[in-house]
């Protein structure tokens, strides 16, 4: 695994990964490796490591949100009723947040800011794990934050 993904695994909150897994398992039961591939497909940049995905699956198993289906030596994971219920709640929250964000964007001209922020985030992901470039990126971000704070103080 590259340093970039190792660093990213430390940044992604466990609850986010759990929610993501539950959402994906709503579609169909699947193996841990397939879950990792689906997450990579959906995010376009992040593939959690086995050292991240399997402890998360174990936690979901212990809490009764998923169960294992044995297929020889392999294991598939499937939502339980409890897991299905919480995945539906997660979906409702996602829809509500998306609608709220769209409402805010439609009332303001902030869409340009968010498109620039998205591009900035992609660029930051490209430098993760490259110590010198990452250090320089942090300096740029800190300078930008200072300038934004000054802008807010002016208004």
N, C-alpha and C positions, 0 to 999 in steps of 0.2 A: 504494500500500500504506500502511496506517495505521502510525503510530509503534508501536502496540502489537505488531503482528506483526513489525515490524522488530526491536524489542527482543527478542521471543520467539525469533526466528531465531538471535540471538547466544547465547541461553541453552541451546538444544537441541544436545546433542553430535552431531557428524557421524556417529558410529557408530550412534547411535539412529536417525537418518534413514535410514542405509543399511540397517539391520535392518528398519525399517518398510517400506521400498521392496521389499526382497526378499520379505518376508511377503506384501505385496499382490500382487506379480507372480506368486506361486504360483497365484493364482486365474485369471489370464489376462494375456496381453500387453496393454500399454496405452501410450498417449501420455503425455508428461510432464505435460500439463495435466490429464489424467484422474487421474494419480497425485496431483497437488496437491489435486484435489477429493475423492478418496477419503480422503486424510489428514485433510482438514477434516471429512468425514463421521464418520470413526472417532474423532477426538479431540473433536469438537464445538466446538473453539475455534481450532485452528491450521491455517492454510493456508500451507505454505512458498511463498516467492516463486520465480519462475523463476531468479533469481540464486542461489538456494540449491539448488533441485531439479536443475537441469541440470549444474552442476559435480559434484554427488553422483552423478548418472547416469553422467557421463563417467568418474569414478573407478571406478565399478563395471564399466564397459565395459573400461577399461584393465586391470583385475585379472581379467577373464574371468568375472565372475559373471553378466553379462547380455550380450545382443547386440542389435543394432538390426535391425529389420525395416522396410524402406522402403515407404511407401505414398504414391507421388507425392512431394510436397514434405515430407510429414509422416513422422515416425519413431515406430515403436512399439518398446517395449523388452520383451524376453522373457528369462526365466531360461535360462542354460546348464545343463549337467549339474552343473558346479561350483557354480553359484548355487543350484540346486535342493537340492544336498547341504547347503550351508551354511544355507539357509532352513529345512530340516528340523531341523538342529541348533539353530537359533535357536528354533524352535517347541518343541522338547523342553525347552530352558532356560526358556522362558516358562511352560510347563506346570509344570515343577519348582518355579519360583519362586512361581507362583500357589498350588500345593498346599502349599508350605511356609508361605506367608502365611496360608492358610486353617487350617492346623494350629495355628499360633501363636494365631490369633484364637479358635479353638475352645477352646483351653486357658486363655484369659484373658478378661478383660472389657474388652479394648482396642478392641473394635469401635466403641464410642462415640467414642473419641479419634480413630480414623481417619475416621469420618464427619465429625467437626468439622474435621479437617485437610483433607479433600477440599473442604469448603465454603470454608475459608480460602483454599485454593489458587485456587478459582474467583474469589473476591473480589480476590485479588492480581492475577490476569490482567486483571481489568476496569480496574485503575488503571495498568497498565503504559503508559508513554509519556506520562502526564499528570504532568508534573514535580512540581507541588506536592502532588497526592494521592499520588503514588508516594513522595515524600520522607516524608510523614506516615505512610504504610503501613510504610516501613522503620523509622521511629521506633517504631511500635507493635510490630513484629516483634522489634526489638532489646530493647525493654522486656519483652516476653513471654519471650524467651530468657533474660534475666537472672533473671526470676522462676522459670523452670523450673530453671535452674542452682542457685538458692538452695534450691528444693524438693528437688533431688537431694542437696545438701549436708546438709540436715536429716536425711535418712533414712540 
